[in-house]
């Protein structure tokens, strides 16, 4: 004897609403030209802010290396927040879950916090002095920032490269602040030009002014 599945009208309607919501979340969002320009400006602003904060850290590392580790530690949550903001547009376009992006970002930058904490354990144990602690913390931040560019937003690769060069200059060059400031300005120009080139190339191929996935 066959058994019929009887579903209450209210339950069936609720299931249909949930299914429609899931399909809506999974579909990529097509952005208007104004939205693309807005998120492009946001990404450019993030790049400028990151490089300005990094340039401030360069000055602190040069003039007060024994206290630089405090500054680089404070940059971890700031860089993480800006990385989350920069990845928000890409998640919207791909129709991905913002929770997945948030979880990935928290794991990525949380790993850096753990690494920095372990560095401070070495400082407390007398294995590192304050100056070398700042350099090691800068190394960890530069690597994490570069990997954020690989996985989330390519502009973070520029910032990670800037931090890595800062580390090298701080270790072997006495006067390097002005050179790093010039380097930061060049990176800003490169980021602006490459970002706009990618937008125009993508728009020319698809006919839509939508940002590329890594824009």
N, C-alpha and C positions, 0 to 999 in steps of 0.2 A: 504494500500500500504506500503510494507516494506521499511524502510530507510536504505541504506547501509552506513557504516562508512568508509569514504575514508581518508586514512592517507598518507600524503606525504612521499616519500621514505626517505628524509632527516630526518623528524621528527621520523619516525619509527626506523631508524638506531640509532638516538640519544637515544630513549627510551631503545633500546636493550643494548646500552653501559652503560646507567645508571643502568639498572637491573643487568647487569653483575658485575658492580662495587659494588653494594649493596650486592650481593651474595658473592663476594670476601671478603668484609669487615666482613661479618657475619660468615665466615668460620674460625675455629680455625687454627692457624699457627702451623705447626709441625716443631720444631726447631732441628737443627743438634746438634751433641755432642759438637762441638766447641761453638755454640751459648749458649747451656745450661751452659757450663763451664764458659763462659764469664759473663752471668747474675748471676751465683752463686758467682763469684768473686766480681761482683758489689755489690750484696746484703751483702756479708761479709764485704766489704770495708765500706759500709754505716753503718753497725752495729758498726764497730770499730770507725769510725768518730763520730758517735752519742755518744758513751760511752766516747771517749776522750774529746769531748766538755762538756759532763756532768761532767766528772772528774775535768775539769778546773772550772766549776761552783761550784763544791764541795769546791775547794780551796778558791774561792772568797767568798762563803757563810761563810766559817769558819773564814777567816782572815779579811774580811771586809763585815759583814752582812748588814750594812746600805747601801751599794752600790750594793748588789747582785741582786736587782730587775732589775737594768739596764741590767745586763748580761742576765738574764733569759728572759727579753723582747726581746733582740736581737736574742735569739735562736728560737723564734717563726717562722719567715720566713725561717730560715735555716732548721729547722726540717721539715717544710712543703715542702720545695723544695726537700729534701732528700726522703721524703715520696712519693712524685710524681715520682721521679726517680725510687724508689724501686717498685712501682706499674706498671711501664711501661711494663715490661716483662710479667706480668700476663695478662694485657689487650691484648697484642699481641697474647698470646697463646689462649685466650678465644675468640678472634675475636671481642672483644667489641670496642665500639667507644672511642677514646682517649678523646673526648670532655666530655663524661659522667664521665669518671674518673677525668678529670680536674675540672669539676663542683663540684663533690663530695668532692674532696680534698680542693677546695677553701672554700666550706661551712664548712667543718670540722675544718680547721685551722683558717678560718675567725671568727668562733664562739669563738675560743680561744682568738683572738685579741680583740673581744668585751668584753670578760670576764676580760682580763687584763686591758683594758681601764676602766672598772667599778671599778676594784681594785684601780687604780690610782685616780679615783674620791674619793674613801674613804680616800686615802692618803691625797689628797688636802683638804678634809673636816676635817682633823684632827682625823678621826676615827681609822687610822692606822699610826704607825710610819714606818720609812724606813726599819728597821730590819724585822718587822712583814709583811710588804708589800712584801719583798723578799720571805718569807716563803709561803705566800698565792699565789703568782705568781708561785712559784715552785710547789705547790699543783695542780694548774690549768694545768700547763704544763705536770706534770706527769700523770694526768688523761687523758688528750687529747692524749698524746703519747701512753698510754696503749690502748685506744680505737682505735687508728690508727693501732695498732697491731692486734686487733680483726677484723677490717674491711679490712685492706689493706695488711699488711705484719707482720707475727707473730713475727719477730725480734723486732719490736717496742714494743711488750709486755715486752721484757727483759729490754729495755731502760726505759719504764714507771715504771717498778718495781724498777729499780735502783734509779730513781728519787724519788720514794715514800719512799724508805728506807733512802735516803739522807735526806729527809724532817724529818723523824722520828729521825734520828741521830742528825740532827742540832737542834732539839727542846729539846732533853733530854741528849745528850752526849757532854761532853766538847771537848775531843780530838777524832776525828773520821775519819780524812782524810786518814790515812794509811789503816784503815779497809775498807773504801769505795774503795780505789784503788785496794786492793786485791779482793774485791767483783766485781769490774769492769773487772779485768782480768779473773776471773772465769766465768763471764757472756759471755765474748768473746769466751772462750773455749767451753762453752755450746752451744752458737749460731753456732760455726763452726761445732761441732760434730753433732748436731741435723740436721742442714741443709744438710750435706753430707749424713747422714743416710737416710733422707727423699728422697733425689735424688736417691740413690742406691735402696731403697725399691720400689720406683715408677718405676724405669727402669726395675727391676726384674719382676714386675707384668705386665707391658705393652710391654716390649721388646724394648721400645724407651727411649732414655736418656732425656726425657722431664721432666722439673721441675714440681712438684705438684703445685696445684693452690695457695697454701699459701707459696710457696717457693720463 
